[in-house]
Amino acid sequence: MPGTVLHGPGDVRCGAVPAPKILHPTDAIIRLSASCIRGSDLWPCRGLNDVAEGYEAMDGHRAIKTLLPVRQ
C-alpha cells in the first residue's frame, strides 16, 4: 500500500509500506483520505524531534479519516 515514511531529517519518501495489522484488541485501522499539515508536523523532518528511522506517522493534525471494520 502507498505510504509516506521519514527515514531521517530531510529524508521523506513516498513508496510501498506493509499493510496495517490489528495486533491488540484496542487497535484500530483508519483510512486517511485527506490531510493538511502545520509547522509542528514538520519538526521530525527538520530533525527537531528524535524519531526512529522508518517513522510512518506523518498524517498531519487535521485529517479526514474513516475507521475500517475489523475483519475476522
C-alpha positions as a Markdown table, in Angstrom:
| # | Residue | x | y | z |
|---|---|---|---|---|
| 1 | Met | 0.0 | 0.0 | 0.0 |
| 2 | Pro | 1.3 | 3.6 | -0.5 |
| 3 | Gly | 2.7 | 5.5 | 2.4 |
| 4 | Thr | 5.0 | 8.3 | 3.4 |
| 5 | Val | 8.0 | 7.4 | 5.6 |
| 6 | Leu | 10.5 | 9.6 | 7.4 |
| 7 | His | 13.9 | 7.9 | 7.1 |
| 8 | Gly | 15.8 | 10.8 | 8.8 |
| 9 | Pro | 16.0 | 14.6 | 8.9 |
| 10 | Gly | 15.2 | 15.9 | 5.4 |
| 11 | Asp | 14.7 | 12.4 | 4.0 |
| 12 | Val | 10.9 | 11.8 | 3.5 |
| 13 | Arg | 10.0 | 9.2 | 0.9 |
| 14 | Cys | 6.7 | 8.0 | -0.6 |
| 15 | Gly | 6.5 | 4.4 | -1.5 |
| 16 | Ala | 5.1 | 1.0 | -0.6 |
| 17 | Val | 4.7 | 0.2 | 3.1 |
| 18 | Pro | 3.3 | -3.0 | 4.7 |
| 19 | Ala | -0.5 | -3.2 | 5.2 |
| 20 | Pro | -1.5 | -2.4 | 8.8 |
| 21 | Lys | -2.5 | -5.3 | 11.1 |
| 22 | Ile | -4.6 | -5.5 | 14.2 |
| 23 | Leu | -2.3 | -6.7 | 17.0 |
| 24 | His | -4.2 | -5.8 | 20.1 |
| 25 | Pro | -8.0 | -5.6 | 20.9 |
| 26 | Thr | -7.6 | -1.8 | 21.4 |
| 27 | Asp | -6.0 | -1.3 | 17.9 |
| 28 | Ala | -7.9 | 0.4 | 15.0 |
| 29 | Ile | -7.1 | 0.8 | 11.3 |
| 30 | Ile | -8.1 | 4.0 | 9.7 |
| 31 | Arg | -8.1 | 5.1 | 6.0 |
| 32 | Leu | -6.8 | 8.6 | 5.5 |
| 33 | Ser | -8.4 | 10.3 | 2.6 |
| 34 | Ala | -7.2 | 13.9 | 3.0 |
| 35 | Ser | -4.8 | 15.7 | 5.3 |
| 36 | Cys | -3.1 | 19.0 | 5.9 |
| 37 | Ile | 0.0 | 19.8 | 8.0 |
| 38 | Arg | 1.3 | 22.6 | 10.0 |
| 39 | Gly | 4.7 | 23.6 | 11.2 |
| 40 | Ser | 4.9 | 21.3 | 14.2 |
| 41 | Asp | 4.2 | 18.3 | 11.9 |
| 42 | Leu | 7.5 | 19.1 | 10.1 |
| 43 | Trp | 9.6 | 19.1 | 13.3 |
| 44 | Pro | 10.7 | 15.4 | 12.8 |
| 45 | Cys | 11.5 | 16.1 | 9.2 |
| 46 | Arg | 13.7 | 19.1 | 10.2 |
| 47 | Gly | 15.5 | 17.0 | 12.9 |
| 48 | Leu | 14.0 | 18.9 | 15.8 |
| 49 | Asn | 12.4 | 15.8 | 17.3 |
| 50 | Asp | 14.1 | 12.4 | 17.8 |
| 51 | Val | 12.3 | 9.7 | 15.8 |
| 52 | Ala | 13.4 | 6.2 | 14.8 |
| 53 | Glu | 14.2 | 5.5 | 11.1 |
| 54 | Gly | 11.1 | 4.4 | 9.3 |
| 55 | Tyr | 8.8 | 6.6 | 11.2 |
| 56 | Glu | 5.4 | 6.2 | 9.4 |
| 57 | Ala | 3.1 | 8.6 | 11.4 |
| 58 | Met | 3.1 | 11.7 | 9.2 |
| 59 | Asp | -0.7 | 12.2 | 8.7 |
| 60 | Gly | -0.9 | 15.7 | 10.0 |
| 61 | His | -3.1 | 17.3 | 12.6 |
| 62 | Arg | -6.2 | 17.8 | 10.5 |
| 63 | Ala | -7.3 | 14.8 | 8.6 |
| 64 | Ile | -10.4 | 13.1 | 7.1 |
| 65 | Lys | -10.3 | 9.6 | 8.4 |
| 66 | Thr | -12.5 | 6.5 | 8.0 |
| 67 | Leu | -12.5 | 3.8 | 10.7 |
| 68 | Leu | -12.4 | 0.5 | 8.9 |
| 69 | Pro | -14.4 | -2.5 | 10.2 |
| 70 | Val | -12.5 | -5.4 | 11.7 |
| 71 | Arg | -12.4 | -8.5 | 9.5 |
| 72 | Gln | -12.4 | -11.8 | 11.4 |
